[in-house]
Amino acid sequence: MYIGFVKNVTLSADEDLIEQARQVARFQRRSLNAAFREWLLQFTAQAGNGQEVDAVMRRLRHVNSGRRFSRDEMLGR
């Protein structure tokens, strides 16, 4: 049961992949929809809170490295 607004989302995926996902969900005794909601929560938690990142960037706005770094330098190559 949900409290608040729930939005429907339409996704596209390979037919075989969807069937495999349904079988896994069935084995776990839950719906594919419930499995997707759980995945979505985990996915967004991994990404962190974008507002926190924005706040850190605002706090560090005064920091200046003195030069622009090349792409290779930023990627540690």
Secondary structure, 3 states (H helix, E strand, C coil): CCCCCCCCCCCCCCHHHHHHHHHHHHHCCCCHHHHHHHHHHHHHHHHCCHHHHHHHHHHCCCCCCCCCCCHHHHCCC
